[in-house]
Amino acid sequence: MKRLLLTFFGILIFVSVTSAQDSITNGVETNMGVGLYSRYVWRGQELGNSPSIQPYVDVSYSGFTLGVAGAYQFSGAGYQEFDIYASKEWGVFKITAWDYFGYTDTLGFDFFQYSEKETGHQLELVGELDLRKYLPLKLLGGYNVFGADVHKAMYFELCYFANIKDTDIEIFCGFTPYKGAYASNAAITNCGINFKGDIRLMPSVILPSSFSVVCNPFEKIVYLVAGFQF
């Protein structure tokens, strides 16, 4: 089973790379950037204990995308993350294979360790249904197929989109249906609202920004997160 899952993930990456190589100068898109956030809060969980810098780069061609992303603390020792992802879009539907690699920098790490009892990797399959062409809604479902989460957690999220003047608004609610990486039982673990807009620093300098209020009802905690993209 483990070999099958790793093979599936490898095929997605191979197909993405092969498709991009078919036309280096026609239809290939690259995206890169750096996000700066007051905290790294993901699906209602705080990862790390300081502001976070989050670089990313990806290449897309004909609906396939291959990329890498990271999350690193500004100061102090603690949780760091390096992720690889491969996705394919079919109209309103997208499936993504994620390889999350989290580690604590004070303890060292072995990126190439894939033994399920010792690995720092977590492989997740994520399906997204983006209905914004018809309704201001997006549905997401994720399943941990292999890695550090021995319970193979599932996560589901519904997001509603709105716009007020120049501000995009996302209202979201996520839950897990059973015990796993997100909670010790079925629970709502991530709900809140996200505001996205541009801050004009100078007439020709615009900085995309976001401000989020995130509540994890299971943990009984609330976060206010500010972020900027370069």
C-alpha positions as a Markdown table, in Angstrom:
| # | Residue | x | y | z |
|---|---|---|---|---|
| 1 | Met | 0.0 | 0.0 | 0.0 |
| 2 | Lys | 2.8 | 2.4 | 0.9 |
| 3 | Arg | 4.6 | 1.7 | -2.4 |
| 4 | Leu | 1.3 | 2.3 | -4.3 |
| 5 | Leu | 0.7 | 5.6 | -2.7 |
| 6 | Leu | 4.3 | 6.8 | -3.3 |
| 7 | Thr | 4.1 | 5.6 | -6.9 |
| 8 | Phe | 0.9 | 7.6 | -7.4 |
| 9 | Phe | 2.5 | 10.7 | -6.0 |
| 10 | Gly | 5.5 | 10.1 | -8.2 |
| 11 | Ile | 3.4 | 9.7 | -11.3 |
| 12 | Leu | 1.6 | 13.1 | -10.7 |
| 13 | Ile | 5.0 | 14.8 | -10.4 |
| 14 | Phe | 6.4 | 13.0 | -13.5 |
| 15 | Val | 3.3 | 13.9 | -15.6 |
| 16 | Ser | 3.5 | 17.5 | -14.5 |
| 17 | Val | 7.2 | 17.8 | -15.4 |
| 18 | Thr | 6.8 | 16.0 | -18.7 |
| 19 | Ser | 3.9 | 18.1 | -19.7 |
| 20 | Ala | 5.8 | 21.3 | -18.9 |
| 21 | Gln | 8.7 | 20.1 | -21.0 |
| 22 | Asp | 6.5 | 19.6 | -24.0 |
| 23 | Ser | 6.5 | 23.3 | -24.6 |
| 24 | Ile | 9.1 | 25.4 | -22.8 |
| 25 | Thr | 8.1 | 28.6 | -24.5 |
| 26 | Asn | 4.4 | 28.1 | -25.2 |
| 27 | Gly | 1.8 | 27.8 | -22.4 |
| 28 | Val | 4.2 | 27.4 | -19.5 |
| 29 | Glu | 3.6 | 29.7 | -16.5 |
| 30 | Thr | 5.8 | 30.2 | -13.5 |
| 31 | Asn | 4.7 | 31.7 | -10.2 |
| 32 | Met | 6.9 | 32.6 | -7.3 |
| 33 | Gly | 6.7 | 34.8 | -4.2 |
| 34 | Val | 7.2 | 35.2 | -0.5 |
| 35 | Gly | 4.6 | 35.6 | 2.2 |
| 36 | Leu | 5.2 | 37.2 | 5.6 |
| 37 | Tyr | 2.8 | 36.3 | 8.3 |
| 38 | Ser | 2.5 | 37.3 | 12.0 |
| 39 | Arg | 1.9 | 33.6 | 12.8 |
| 40 | Tyr | 1.7 | 30.3 | 10.8 |
| 41 | Val | -1.9 | 29.2 | 11.4 |
| 42 | Trp | -3.1 | 26.3 | 9.2 |
| 43 | Arg | -6.5 | 24.7 | 9.4 |
| 44 | Gly | -7.0 | 26.1 | 12.9 |
| 45 | Gln | -3.6 | 25.0 | 14.2 |
| 46 | Glu | -0.7 | 27.2 | 15.1 |
| 47 | Leu | 2.5 | 25.8 | 13.8 |
| 48 | Gly | 5.6 | 27.6 | 15.2 |
| 49 | Asn | 5.8 | 30.3 | 17.8 |
| 50 | Ser | 7.0 | 33.3 | 15.9 |
| 51 | Pro | 6.3 | 35.3 | 12.7 |
| 52 | Ser | 6.7 | 33.1 | 9.6 |
| 53 | Ile | 8.3 | 33.6 | 6.2 |
| 54 | Gln | 6.7 | 31.4 | 3.5 |
| 55 | Pro | 8.4 | 31.3 | 0.1 |
| 56 | Tyr | 6.9 | 29.3 | -2.9 |
| 57 | Val | 7.6 | 28.6 | -6.5 |
| 58 | Asp | 5.6 | 26.5 | -9.0 |
| 59 | Val | 5.4 | 25.7 | -12.8 |
| 60 | Ser | 2.1 | 25.2 | -14.6 |
| 61 | Tyr | 1.2 | 23.8 | -18.0 |
| 62 | Ser | -2.1 | 22.7 | -19.5 |
| 63 | Gly | -3.8 | 22.3 | -16.1 |
| 64 | Phe | -0.8 | 20.6 | -14.4 |
| 65 | Thr | 1.1 | 22.3 | -11.6 |
| 66 | Leu | 4.3 | 21.3 | -9.8 |
| 67 | Gly | 5.7 | 23.3 | -7.0 |
| 68 | Val | 7.5 | 23.7 | -3.7 |
| 69 | Ala | 6.6 | 25.8 | -0.7 |
| 70 | Gly | 8.0 | 26.4 | 2.8 |
| 71 | Ala | 7.4 | 27.9 | 6.2 |
| 72 | Tyr | 10.2 | 29.1 | 8.4 |
| 73 | Gln | 10.2 | 30.9 | 11.7 |
| 74 | Phe | 11.7 | 34.4 | 11.9 |
| 75 | Ser | 13.4 | 33.8 | 15.2 |
| 76 | Gly | 14.1 | 31.0 | 17.7 |
| 77 | Ala | 14.3 | 27.3 | 17.3 |
| 78 | Gly | 11.1 | 25.4 | 16.4 |
| 79 | Tyr | 8.9 | 24.0 | 13.7 |
| 80 | Gln | 9.9 | 24.4 | 10.1 |
| 81 | Glu | 8.3 | 23.1 | 6.9 |
| 82 | Phe | 9.2 | 22.1 | 3.4 |
| 83 | Asp | 6.4 | 21.0 | 1.0 |
| 84 | Ile | 6.2 | 19.5 | -2.5 |
| 85 | Tyr | 2.9 | 19.5 | -4.4 |
| 86 | Ala | 1.6 | 18.3 | -7.8 |
| 87 | Ser | -1.9 | 19.1 | -9.0 |
| 88 | Lys | -4.2 | 18.8 | -12.0 |
| 89 | Glu | -7.3 | 20.9 | -12.8 |
| 90 | Trp | -10.4 | 19.8 | -14.7 |
| 91 | Gly | -12.7 | 22.9 | -15.0 |
| 92 | Val | -14.1 | 23.5 | -11.5 |
| 93 | Phe | -12.4 | 20.4 | -10.0 |
| 94 | Lys | -8.8 | 20.1 | -8.9 |
| 95 | Ile | -6.9 | 17.3 | -7.2 |
| 96 | Thr | -3.6 | 17.9 | -5.4 |
| 97 | Ala | -1.0 | 15.5 | -3.9 |
| 98 | Trp | 0.9 | 17.1 | -1.1 |
| 99 | Asp | 4.1 | 15.9 | 0.6 |
| 100 | Tyr | 4.3 | 18.0 | 3.8 |
| 101 | Phe | 7.7 | 17.7 | 5.5 |
| 102 | Gly | 7.7 | 19.2 | 9.0 |
| 103 | Tyr | 10.7 | 19.1 | 11.3 |
| 104 | Thr | 12.1 | 20.8 | 14.4 |
| 105 | Asp | 15.4 | 22.4 | 13.5 |
| 106 | Thr | 17.0 | 21.7 | 16.9 |
| 107 | Leu | 16.7 | 18.0 | 16.5 |
| 108 | Gly | 18.0 | 17.6 | 12.9 |
| 109 | Phe | 16.0 | 15.8 | 10.2 |
| 110 | Asp | 16.3 | 13.2 | 7.5 |
| 111 | Phe | 14.3 | 14.3 | 4.4 |
| 112 | Phe | 14.8 | 11.0 | 2.7 |
| 113 | Gln | 13.3 | 8.9 | 5.6 |
| 114 | Tyr | 10.0 | 7.5 | 4.5 |
| 115 | Ser | 9.6 | 4.8 | 7.1 |
| 116 | Glu | 6.1 | 5.5 | 8.4 |
| 117 | Lys | 7.1 | 5.0 | 12.0 |
| 118 | Glu | 9.9 | 7.5 | 11.8 |
| 119 | Thr | 9.2 | 9.8 | 8.9 |
| 120 | Gly | 8.6 | 13.6 | 9.2 |
| 121 | His | 6.6 | 13.4 | 5.9 |
| 122 | Gln | 2.8 | 13.5 | 5.6 |
| 123 | Leu | 1.2 | 12.7 | 2.3 |
| 124 | Glu | -2.3 | 14.1 | 1.7 |
| 125 | Leu | -4.6 | 13.9 | -1.2 |
| 126 | Val | -6.8 | 17.1 | -1.5 |
| 127 | Gly | -9.8 | 17.5 | -3.8 |
| 128 | Glu | -11.3 | 21.0 | -4.4 |
| 129 | Leu | -14.6 | 21.9 | -6.1 |
| 130 | Asp | -14.5 | 25.6 | -7.0 |
| 131 | Leu | -18.0 | 26.8 | -7.8 |
| 132 | Arg | -17.3 | 30.5 | -8.1 |
| 133 | Lys | -18.3 | 30.6 | -11.7 |
| 134 | Tyr | -21.8 | 29.7 | -10.6 |
| 135 | Leu | -22.0 | 30.2 | -6.8 |
| 136 | Pro | -19.6 | 32.0 | -4.4 |
| 137 | Leu | -18.6 | 28.7 | -2.8 |
| 138 | Lys | -15.7 | 26.3 | -2.7 |
| 139 | Leu | -15.6 | 22.9 | -1.2 |
| 140 | Leu | -12.4 | 21.1 | 0.0 |
| 141 | Gly | -11.7 | 17.6 | 1.2 |
| 142 | Gly | -8.4 | 16.2 | 2.3 |
| 143 | Tyr | -7.2 | 12.7 | 3.4 |
| 144 | Asn | -3.9 | 11.8 | 5.0 |
| 145 | Val | -2.9 | 8.7 | 3.0 |
| 146 | Phe | 0.5 | 8.1 | 4.5 |
| 147 | Gly | 3.0 | 9.4 | 7.0 |
| 148 | Ala | 3.2 | 10.8 | 10.5 |
| 149 | Asp | -0.5 | 10.9 | 11.2 |
| 150 | Val | -1.2 | 7.2 | 12.1 |
| 151 | His | -5.0 | 7.9 | 12.3 |
| 152 | Lys | -5.1 | 9.0 | 8.6 |
| 153 | Ala | -7.2 | 12.1 | 9.4 |
| 154 | Met | -9.7 | 13.6 | 7.1 |
| 155 | Tyr | -10.5 | 17.3 | 6.8 |
| 156 | Phe | -13.4 | 19.1 | 5.1 |
| 157 | Glu | -14.0 | 22.8 | 4.5 |
| 158 | Leu | -16.6 | 25.0 | 3.1 |
| 159 | Cys | -15.7 | 28.6 | 2.0 |
| 160 | Tyr | -18.1 | 31.4 | 1.0 |
| 161 | Phe | -16.7 | 34.4 | -1.0 |
| 162 | Ala | -17.9 | 38.0 | -1.0 |
| 163 | Asn | -16.6 | 41.4 | -2.0 |
| 164 | Ile | -17.0 | 44.8 | -0.5 |
| 165 | Lys | -15.5 | 47.5 | -2.7 |
| 166 | Asp | -11.9 | 46.6 | -3.1 |
| 167 | Thr | -11.8 | 43.9 | -0.3 |
| 168 | Asp | -12.3 | 40.2 | -1.0 |
| 169 | Ile | -13.9 | 38.3 | 1.9 |
| 170 | Glu | -13.7 | 34.6 | 2.6 |
| 171 | Ile | -15.9 | 33.0 | 5.3 |
| 172 | Phe | -14.8 | 29.5 | 6.1 |
| 173 | Cys | -15.6 | 26.5 | 8.3 |
| 174 | Gly | -13.7 | 23.3 | 8.5 |
| 175 | Phe | -14.1 | 20.1 | 10.5 |
| 176 | Thr | -12.7 | 16.6 | 10.9 |
| 177 | Pro | -15.0 | 13.6 | 11.1 |
| 178 | Tyr | -13.0 | 11.5 | 13.5 |
| 179 | Lys | -9.8 | 11.3 | 15.7 |
| 180 | Gly | -6.6 | 12.3 | 13.9 |
| 181 | Ala | -4.1 | 15.1 | 13.4 |
| 182 | Tyr | -6.7 | 17.8 | 13.9 |
| 183 | Ala | -8.5 | 16.7 | 17.1 |
| 184 | Ser | -9.1 | 13.7 | 19.4 |
| 185 | Asn | -12.6 | 13.2 | 18.1 |
| 186 | Ala | -15.0 | 14.6 | 15.4 |
| 187 | Ala | -15.0 | 18.3 | 15.7 |
| 188 | Ile | -15.1 | 21.7 | 14.1 |
| 189 | Thr | -11.5 | 22.8 | 14.2 |
| 190 | Asn | -11.2 | 25.8 | 11.8 |
| 191 | Cys | -13.7 | 28.6 | 11.2 |
| 192 | Gly | -13.4 | 32.3 | 10.7 |
| 193 | Ile | -13.1 | 35.1 | 8.2 |
| 194 | Asn | -10.3 | 36.3 | 5.9 |
| 195 | Phe | -10.0 | 39.8 | 4.4 |
| 196 | Lys | -7.8 | 40.3 | 1.3 |
| 197 | Gly | -6.9 | 43.6 | -0.3 |
| 198 | Asp | -4.1 | 45.9 | -1.4 |
| 199 | Ile | -2.2 | 48.4 | 0.7 |
| 200 | Arg | -0.7 | 51.2 | -1.4 |
| 201 | Leu | 2.7 | 52.1 | 0.0 |
| 202 | Met | 3.4 | 54.6 | -2.8 |
| 203 | Pro | 1.6 | 55.5 | -6.1 |
| 204 | Ser | 3.5 | 52.7 | -7.9 |
| 205 | Val | 4.0 | 50.3 | -5.0 |
| 206 | Ile | 1.0 | 48.0 | -4.0 |
| 207 | Leu | 1.3 | 45.3 | -1.4 |
| 208 | Pro | -1.2 | 42.5 | -1.4 |
| 209 | Ser | -2.3 | 41.9 | 2.2 |
| 210 | Ser | -4.6 | 39.7 | 4.3 |
| 211 | Phe | -6.1 | 39.8 | 7.8 |
| 212 | Ser | -7.7 | 36.7 | 9.2 |
| 213 | Val | -9.7 | 36.0 | 12.4 |
| 214 | Val | -9.4 | 32.2 | 13.0 |
| 215 | Cys | -11.2 | 30.3 | 15.6 |
| 216 | Asn | -10.6 | 26.7 | 16.6 |
| 217 | Pro | -13.7 | 25.7 | 18.7 |
| 218 | Phe | -12.2 | 22.3 | 19.6 |
| 219 | Glu | -9.1 | 23.9 | 21.1 |
| 220 | Lys | -11.1 | 27.0 | 22.4 |
| 221 | Ile | -8.6 | 29.4 | 20.9 |
| 222 | Val | -8.8 | 32.4 | 18.5 |
| 223 | Tyr | -6.0 | 33.9 | 16.3 |
| 224 | Leu | -5.7 | 37.2 | 14.5 |
| 225 | Val | -3.2 | 36.8 | 11.7 |
| 226 | Ala | -1.9 | 39.5 | 9.4 |
| 227 | Gly | 0.0 | 38.7 | 6.2 |
| 228 | Phe | 1.7 | 40.3 | 3.2 |
| 229 | Gln | 2.7 | 38.9 | -0.2 |
| 230 | Phe | 5.7 | 40.0 | -2.3 |
